[in-house]
């Protein structure tokens, strides 16, 4: 270790949040896998898209819903609040991120490493092009597959 790390110190003292994440392309099966892991292993799913929509609702006013980009800092705060609430009930709770809403993976990793520590696992999830096309057609119900999506 070449510099002091409070997070690493906390981990060595036994205070570590156990988490991992699933990455992959759109319609590659990330959410399906996250739900199966949660159901079978009791791991809490952290859905940053859902957190973004929760924050969007909180930012709305009586005049109307919030429009525009939701600040990522507010989404991160929402996610950390979810983690803190779960850990208050069960200090050994484990988490899995079902994707991320940061502009790129570097920003997501900077957030998780700074606020939570290093992940215990990373799952790269993908599906064959034919499966993705079928999922896209089912979600869009028009039968026409847009190659640009």
MDAnalysis code that builds the backbone (N, CA, C; Angstrom):
import MDAnalysis as mda
import numpy as np

u = mda.Universe.empty(447, n_residues=149, atom_resindex=np.repeat(np.arange(149), 3), trajectory=True)
u.add_TopologyAttr("name", ["N", "CA", "C"] * 149)
u.add_TopologyAttr("resid", np.arange(1, 150))
u.add_TopologyAttr("resname", ["UNK", "UNK", "UNK", "UNK", "UNK", "UNK", "UNK", "UNK", "UNK", "UNK", "UNK", "UNK", "UNK", "UNK", "UNK", "UNK", "UNK", "UNK", "UNK", "UNK", "UNK", "UNK", "UNK", "UNK", "UNK", "UNK", "UNK", "UNK", "UNK", "UNK", "UNK", "UNK", "UNK", "UNK", "UNK", "UNK", "UNK", "UNK", "UNK", "UNK", "UNK", "UNK", "UNK", "UNK", "UNK", "UNK", "UNK", "UNK", "UNK", "UNK", "UNK", "UNK", "UNK", "UNK", "UNK", "UNK", "UNK", "UNK", "UNK", "UNK", "UNK", "UNK", "UNK", "UNK", "UNK", "UNK", "UNK", "UNK", "UNK", "UNK", "UNK", "UNK", "UNK", "UNK", "UNK", "UNK", "UNK", "UNK", "UNK", "UNK", "UNK", "UNK", "UNK", "UNK", "UNK", "UNK", "UNK", "UNK", "UNK", "UNK", "UNK", "UNK", "UNK", "UNK", "UNK", "UNK", "UNK", "UNK", "UNK", "UNK", "UNK", "UNK", "UNK", "UNK", "UNK", "UNK", "UNK", "UNK", "UNK", "UNK", "UNK", "UNK", "UNK", "UNK", "UNK", "UNK", "UNK", "UNK", "UNK", "UNK", "UNK", "UNK", "UNK", "UNK", "UNK", "UNK", "UNK", "UNK", "UNK", "UNK", "UNK", "UNK", "UNK", "UNK", "UNK", "UNK", "UNK", "UNK", "UNK", "UNK", "UNK", "UNK", "UNK", "UNK", "UNK", "UNK", "UNK", "UNK", "UNK"])
u.atoms.positions = np.array([
    [0.850, -1.165, 0.000],
    [0.000, 0.000, 0.000],
    [0.899, 1.232, 0.000],
    [0.748, 2.080, -1.001],
    [1.621, 3.234, -1.133],
    [1.031, 4.517, -0.539],
    [-0.240, 4.485, -0.117],
    [-0.846, 5.650, 0.529],
    [-1.936, 5.165, 1.469],
    [-2.327, 6.035, 2.383],
    [-3.346, 5.701, 3.367],
    [-4.706, 5.595, 2.696],
    [-5.445, 4.559, 3.023],
    [-6.789, 4.365, 2.504],
    [-7.710, 4.018, 3.666],
    [-8.599, 4.938, 4.010],
    [-9.541, 4.691, 5.092],
    [-10.447, 3.518, 4.751],
    [-10.867, 3.431, 3.488],
    [-11.727, 2.328, 3.066],
    [-11.034, 0.991, 3.258],
    [-9.780, 0.902, 2.849],
    [-9.024, -0.337, 3.017],
    [-8.840, -0.664, 4.499],
    [-8.573, 0.352, 5.316],
    [-8.449, 0.155, 6.754],
    [-9.747, -0.416, 7.332],
    [-10.869, 0.178, 6.943],
    [-12.175, -0.304, 7.413],
    [-12.406, -1.755, 6.994],
    [-12.042, -2.082, 5.747],
    [-12.197, -3.448, 5.273],
    [-11.352, -4.417, 6.095],
    [-10.125, -4.046, 6.384],
    [-9.242, -4.909, 7.174],
    [-9.772, -5.091, 8.599],
    [-10.502, -4.092, 9.096],
    [-11.082, -4.171, 10.440],
    [-12.423, -4.913, 10.428],
    [-12.826, -5.413, 9.251],
    [-14.049, -6.209, 9.169],
    [-15.283, -5.423, 8.769],
    [-15.148, -4.144, 8.524],
    [-16.291, -3.338, 8.133],
    [-16.259, -3.180, 6.615],
    [-16.868, -4.122, 5.936],
    [-16.851, -4.106, 4.484],
    [-18.251, -4.361, 3.962],
    [-18.650, -3.571, 2.999],
    [-19.917, -3.821, 2.326],
    [-19.644, -4.768, 1.179],
    [-20.307, -5.881, 1.186],
    [-20.105, -6.898, 0.168],
    [-21.023, -6.605, -1.017],
    [-20.406, -6.387, -2.178],
    [-21.210, -6.096, -3.357],
    [-20.481, -6.542, -4.621],
    [-21.249, -6.574, -5.679],
    [-20.724, -6.845, -7.004],
    [-21.643, -6.185, -8.006],
    [-21.350, -6.363, -9.258],
    [-22.240, -5.791, -10.252],
    [-22.258, -6.608, -11.528],
    [-23.333, -6.383, -12.280],
    [-23.534, -7.052, -13.559],
    [-23.433, -5.992, -14.642],
    [-22.661, -6.274, -15.655],
    [-22.546, -5.378, -16.799],
    [-22.842, -6.151, -18.075],
    [-23.211, -5.431, -19.097],
    [-23.486, -6.045, -20.385],
    [-24.305, -5.109, -21.241],
    [-24.519, -5.511, -22.471],
    [-25.249, -4.632, -23.369],
    [-26.756, -4.686, -23.109],
    [-27.450, -3.726, -23.640],
    [-28.898, -3.638, -23.482],
    [-29.554, -4.935, -23.951],
    [-30.498, -5.427, -23.161],
    [-31.255, -6.650, -23.419],
    [-30.398, -7.911, -23.389],
    [-29.249, -7.824, -22.732],
    [-28.349, -8.967, -22.637],
    [-28.659, -9.910, -21.482],
    [-29.646, -9.589, -20.648],
    [-30.052, -10.478, -19.562],
    [-29.617, -10.052, -18.171],
    [-29.125, -8.823, -18.026],
    [-28.619, -8.358, -16.726],
    [-29.699, -8.399, -15.641],
    [-30.851, -7.828, -15.910],
    [-31.907, -7.758, -14.898],
    [-32.453, -9.138, -14.546],
    [-32.595, -9.984, -15.552],
    [-33.066, -11.353, -15.302],
    [-32.094, -12.091, -14.394],
    [-30.815, -11.958, -14.677],
    [-29.803, -12.612, -13.850],
    [-29.778, -12.022, -12.440],
    [-29.873, -10.698, -12.329],
    [-29.876, -10.044, -11.009],
    [-31.041, -10.547, -10.160],
    [-32.219, -10.671, -10.762],
    [-33.394, -11.171, -10.027],
    [-33.186, -12.615, -9.580],
    [-32.599, -13.433, -10.438],
    [-32.341, -14.831, -10.073],
    [-31.336, -14.921, -8.929],
    [-30.303, -14.108, -8.985],
    [-29.302, -14.085, -7.906],
    [-29.959, -13.639, -6.605],
    [-30.783, -12.605, -6.673],
    [-31.467, -12.114, -5.473],
    [-32.369, -13.199, -4.886],
    [-33.121, -13.839, -5.747],
    [-34.066, -14.875, -5.305],
    [-33.341, -16.081, -4.704],
    [-32.259, -16.508, -5.325],
    [-31.581, -17.731, -4.899],
    [-30.514, -17.534, -3.832],
    [-29.916, -16.335, -3.789],
    [-28.814, -16.110, -2.851],
    [-29.121, -15.052, -1.800],
    [-30.272, -14.419, -1.894],
    [-30.646, -13.416, -0.902],
    [-29.849, -12.127, -0.987],
    [-29.323, -11.831, -2.163],
    [-28.562, -10.599, -2.358],
    [-29.524, -9.496, -2.784],
    [-29.326, -8.295, -2.258],
    [-30.185, -7.152, -2.574],
    [-29.781, -6.530, -3.905],
    [-30.752, -6.343, -4.793],
    [-30.492, -5.738, -6.098],
    [-30.561, -4.219, -5.975],
    [-29.562, -3.555, -6.507],
    [-29.536, -2.097, -6.592],
    [-29.721, -1.716, -8.055],
    [-30.888, -1.170, -8.366],
    [-31.239, -0.804, -9.731],
    [-31.111, 0.704, -9.871],
    [-30.038, 1.152, -10.506],
    [-29.791, 2.588, -10.614],
    [-30.788, 3.290, -11.533],
    [-31.376, 2.565, -12.485],
    [-32.423, 3.174, -13.312],
    [-33.634, 3.494, -12.444],
    [-34.011, 2.570, -11.563],
    [-35.140, 2.806, -10.658],
    [-34.808, 3.948, -9.694],
    [-33.568, 3.995, -9.216],
    [-33.154, 5.088, -8.331],
    [-33.250, 6.431, -9.048],
    [-32.868, 6.453, -10.310],
    [-32.949, 7.680, -11.100],
    [-34.392, 8.153, -11.191],
    [-35.319, 7.222, -11.419],
    [-36.736, 7.599, -11.519],
    [-37.294, 8.041, -10.167],
    [-36.831, 7.424, -9.088],
    [-37.245, 7.856, -7.746],
    [-36.800, 9.291, -7.500],
    [-35.557, 9.577, -7.809],
    [-35.026, 10.930, -7.627],
    [-35.758, 11.908, -8.542],
    [-36.048, 11.505, -9.775],
    [-36.786, 12.365, -10.703],
    [-38.127, 12.762, -10.083],
    [-38.810, 11.795, -9.473],
    [-40.085, 12.079, -8.814],
    [-39.932, 13.045, -7.655],
    [-38.848, 12.882, -6.889],
    [-38.595, 13.771, -5.752],
    [-38.263, 15.192, -6.202],
    [-37.675, 15.328, -7.380],
    [-37.289, 16.644, -7.884],
    [-38.460, 17.382, -8.532],
    [-39.536, 16.664, -8.813],
    [-40.713, 17.292, -9.405],
    [-41.375, 18.244, -8.418],
    [-42.188, 19.123, -8.950],
    [-42.908, 20.095, -8.124],
    [-44.402, 19.974, -8.382],
    [-45.176, 20.816, -7.694],
    [-46.615, 20.841, -7.928],
    [-46.930, 21.293, -9.349],
    [-46.019, 22.060, -9.927],
    [-46.220, 22.568, -11.284],
    [-46.006, 21.496, -12.352],
    [-45.313, 20.425, -11.993],
    [-45.093, 19.369, -12.964],
    [-43.883, 18.529, -12.636],
    [-43.707, 17.459, -13.399],
    [-42.567, 16.577, -13.149],
    [-41.256, 17.229, -13.552],
    [-40.187, 16.740, -12.951],
    [-38.847, 17.216, -13.292],
    [-38.497, 16.733, -14.688],
    [-37.976, 17.634, -15.499],
    [-37.537, 17.275, -16.837],
    [-36.047, 17.526, -16.948],
    [-35.401, 16.750, -17.763],
    [-33.970, 16.898, -17.934],
    [-33.213, 15.778, -17.258],
    [-31.908, 15.926, -17.260],
    [-31.043, 14.908, -16.656],
    [-31.064, 15.023, -15.140],
    [-31.241, 13.883, -14.488],
    [-31.195, 13.823, -13.030],
    [-29.721, 13.851, -12.625],
    [-29.343, 14.728, -11.700],
    [-27.933, 14.777, -11.277],
    [-27.477, 13.433, -10.709],
    [-26.370, 12.923, -11.225],
    [-25.867, 11.610, -10.814],
    [-25.541, 11.591, -9.325],
    [-25.157, 12.730, -8.763],
    [-24.846, 12.793, -7.331],
    [-26.080, 12.467, -6.492],
    [-27.250, 12.896, -6.956],
    [-28.489, 12.605, -6.226],
    [-28.861, 11.124, -6.354],
    [-28.589, 10.540, -7.511],
    [-28.839, 9.111, -7.702],
    [-27.899, 8.306, -6.805],
    [-26.631, 8.706, -6.768],
    [-25.665, 8.028, -5.900],
    [-26.099, 8.121, -4.436],
    [-26.582, 9.285, -4.010],
    [-27.042, 9.457, -2.628],
    [-28.230, 8.540, -2.344],
    [-29.123, 8.398, -3.313],
    [-30.265, 7.502, -3.158],
    [-29.802, 6.058, -2.999],
    [-28.840, 5.644, -3.808],
    [-28.302, 4.280, -3.732],
    [-27.635, 4.045, -2.373],
    [-26.839, 5.015, -1.934],
    [-26.166, 4.869, -0.635],
    [-27.178, 4.806, 0.501],
    [-28.273, 5.551, 0.379],
    [-29.333, 5.497, 1.388],
    [-29.955, 4.097, 1.433],
    [-30.186, 3.507, 0.266],
    [-30.718, 2.140, 0.213],
    [-29.776, 1.161, 0.902],
    [-28.484, 1.295, 0.616],
    [-27.491, 0.413, 1.224],
    [-27.478, 0.602, 2.741],
    [-27.453, 1.851, 3.186],
    [-27.420, 2.130, 4.627],
    [-28.645, 1.564, 5.345],
    [-29.823, 1.698, 4.728],
    [-31.052, 1.167, 5.349],
    [-30.997, -0.351, 5.464],
    [-30.523, -1.022, 4.429],
    [-30.421, -2.485, 4.463],
    [-29.380, -2.943, 5.486],
    [-28.236, -2.239, 5.541],
    [-27.188, -2.610, 6.490],
    [-27.609, -2.353, 7.934],
    [-28.486, -1.378, 8.154],
    [-28.975, -1.104, 9.511],
    [-29.800, -2.282, 10.024],
    [-30.512, -2.948, 9.118],
    [-31.327, -4.108, 9.484],
    [-30.482, -5.381, 9.530],
    [-29.572, -5.498, 8.559],
    [-28.723, -6.683, 8.461],
    [-27.301, -6.259, 8.094],
    [-26.419, -6.162, 9.087],
    [-25.049, -5.711, 8.811],
    [-24.263, -6.592, 7.835],
    [-24.750, -7.795, 7.575],
    [-24.070, -8.689, 6.643],
    [-24.762, -8.736, 5.279],
    [-25.648, -7.769, 5.034],
    [-26.369, -7.720, 3.756],
    [-25.379, -7.611, 2.603],
    [-25.747, -8.227, 1.498],
    [-24.925, -8.185, 0.285],
    [-25.739, -7.539, -0.829],
    [-25.029, -6.960, -1.795],
    [-25.684, -6.184, -2.832],
    [-25.134, -6.523, -4.206],
    [-25.997, -6.335, -5.203],
    [-25.571, -6.471, -6.593],
    [-26.183, -5.320, -7.385],
    [-25.342, -4.623, -8.131],
    [-25.808, -3.554, -9.003],
    [-26.274, -4.176, -10.312],
    [-27.498, -3.846, -10.686],
    [-28.043, -4.270, -11.970],
    [-27.754, -3.144, -12.964],
    [-26.533, -3.135, -13.484],
    [-26.113, -2.078, -14.395],
    [-25.823, -0.783, -13.655],
    [-25.661, 0.287, -14.401],
    [-25.392, 1.593, -13.806],
    [-25.884, 2.684, -14.753],
    [-26.059, 3.885, -14.223],
    [-26.552, 5.001, -15.042],
    [-25.509, 6.089, -15.215],
    [-24.315, 5.851, -14.777],
    [-23.229, 6.816, -14.975],
    [-22.920, 6.919, -16.468],
    [-22.281, 8.007, -16.886],
    [-21.991, 8.165, -18.315],
    [-21.014, 7.123, -18.862],
    [-20.201, 6.526, -17.980],
    [-19.263, 5.494, -18.422],
    [-18.854, 4.646, -17.219],
    [-18.183, 3.542, -17.495],
    [-17.832, 2.625, -16.408],
    [-16.787, 3.217, -15.464],
    [-15.949, 4.116, -15.969],
    [-14.953, 4.737, -15.098],
    [-15.626, 5.552, -13.993],
    [-16.667, 6.302, -14.355],
    [-17.400, 7.111, -13.372],
    [-18.112, 6.218, -12.360],
    [-18.686, 5.111, -12.841],
    [-19.356, 4.174, -11.935],
    [-18.352, 3.566, -10.955],
    [-17.210, 3.122, -11.461],
    [-16.198, 2.531, -10.589],
    [-15.643, 3.546, -9.596],
    [-15.487, 4.786, -10.019],
    [-15.011, 5.826, -9.106],
    [-16.006, 6.008, -7.958],
    [-17.293, 5.992, -8.277],
    [-18.336, 6.104, -7.245],
    [-18.290, 4.926, -6.283],
    [-18.306, 3.706, -6.821],
    [-18.377, 2.538, -5.936],
    [-17.112, 2.376, -5.107],
    [-15.962, 2.586, -5.712],
    [-14.711, 2.421, -4.961],
    [-14.581, 3.471, -3.866],
    [-15.018, 4.687, -4.128],
    [-14.919, 5.755, -3.134],
    [-15.930, 5.562, -2.008],
    [-17.143, 5.179, -2.341],
    [-18.215, 5.112, -1.344],
    [-18.391, 3.742, -0.699],
    [-18.041, 2.669, -1.417],
    [-18.332, 1.326, -0.912],
    [-17.088, 0.477, -0.756],
    [-16.117, 0.648, -1.617],
    [-14.922, -0.190, -1.604],
    [-14.843, -0.993, -2.886],
    [-13.982, -1.970, -2.899],
    [-13.799, -2.803, -4.088],
    [-14.890, -3.863, -4.169],
    [-15.361, -4.135, -5.378],
    [-16.381, -5.183, -5.526],
    [-15.783, -6.563, -5.292],
    [-16.629, -7.463, -4.825],
    [-16.189, -8.843, -4.652],
    [-16.318, -9.634, -5.938],
    [-17.212, -9.185, -6.820],
    [-17.387, -9.891, -8.080],
    [-17.940, -8.961, -9.143],
    [-17.669, -9.327, -10.387],
    [-18.198, -8.640, -11.560],
    [-18.682, -9.731, -12.504],
    [-19.901, -9.584, -12.975],
    [-20.459, -10.550, -13.916],
    [-20.699, -9.834, -15.241],
    [-20.116, -10.359, -16.301],
    [-20.348, -9.830, -17.643],
    [-21.425, -10.691, -18.290],
    [-22.534, -10.072, -18.589],
    [-23.697, -10.796, -19.077],
    [-23.967, -10.421, -20.533],
    [-24.253, -11.396, -21.335],
    [-24.533, -11.133, -22.737],
    [-25.490, -12.203, -23.254],
    [-26.005, -11.961, -24.414],
    [-26.891, -12.921, -25.070],
    [-26.582, -12.883, -26.558],
    [-27.009, -13.914, -27.229],
    [-26.810, -13.962, -28.680],
    [-27.655, -12.872, -29.333],
    [-27.203, -12.411, -30.483],
    [-27.911, -11.356, -31.206],
    [-29.371, -11.723, -31.464],
    [-29.627, -12.978, -31.792],
    [-31.003, -13.411, -32.066],
    [-31.887, -13.256, -30.823],
    [-31.353, -13.575, -29.649],
    [-32.115, -13.420, -28.406],
    [-32.387, -11.953, -28.108],
    [-31.390, -11.123, -28.333],
    [-31.557, -9.689, -28.098],
    [-32.599, -9.125, -29.059],
    [-32.555, -9.557, -30.304],
    [-33.539, -9.096, -31.295],
    [-34.951, -9.505, -30.872],
    [-35.115, -10.732, -30.416],
    [-36.428, -11.218, -29.968],
    [-36.909, -10.416, -28.760],
    [-36.024, -10.156, -27.813],
    [-36.396, -9.364, -26.637],
    [-36.786, -7.945, -27.032],
    [-36.034, -7.362, -27.947],
    [-36.338, -6.010, -28.404],
    [-37.703, -5.969, -29.085],
    [-37.980, -6.950, -29.951],
    [-39.264, -6.993, -30.647],
    [-40.414, -7.171, -29.662],
    [-40.212, -8.014, -28.652],
    [-41.251, -8.227, -27.646],
    [-41.495, -6.944, -26.855],
    [-40.432, -6.255, -26.486],
    [-40.562, -5.013, -25.716],
    [-41.213, -3.909, -26.539],
    [-40.975, -3.898, -27.825],
    [-41.506, -2.846, -28.681],
    [-42.784, -3.243, -29.411],
    [-43.134, -4.503, -29.380],
    [-44.375, -5.054, -29.909],
    [-44.704, -4.645, -31.337],
    [-43.728, -4.222, -32.112],
    [-44.035, -3.862, -33.490],
    [-43.421, -4.829, -34.496],
    [-42.577, -5.716, -33.986],
    [-41.984, -6.713, -34.852],
    [-40.849, -6.209, -35.709],
    [-40.697, -4.899, -35.830],
    [-39.615, -4.326, -36.624],
    [-38.415, -4.092, -35.725],
    [-37.290, -4.650, -36.093],
    [-36.080, -4.493, -35.300],
    [-35.267, -3.331, -35.831],
    [-34.964, -2.365, -34.957],
    [-34.165, -1.212, -35.335],
    [-32.703, -1.556, -35.113],
    [-31.955, -1.725, -36.159],
    [-30.551, -2.112, -36.067],
    [-29.700, -1.039, -35.367],
    [-30.195, 0.201, -35.295],
    [-29.428, 1.285, -34.700],
    [-29.520, 1.333, -33.179],
    [-30.436, 0.587, -32.573],
    [-30.599, 0.612, -31.114],
    [-29.532, -0.198, -30.453],
])
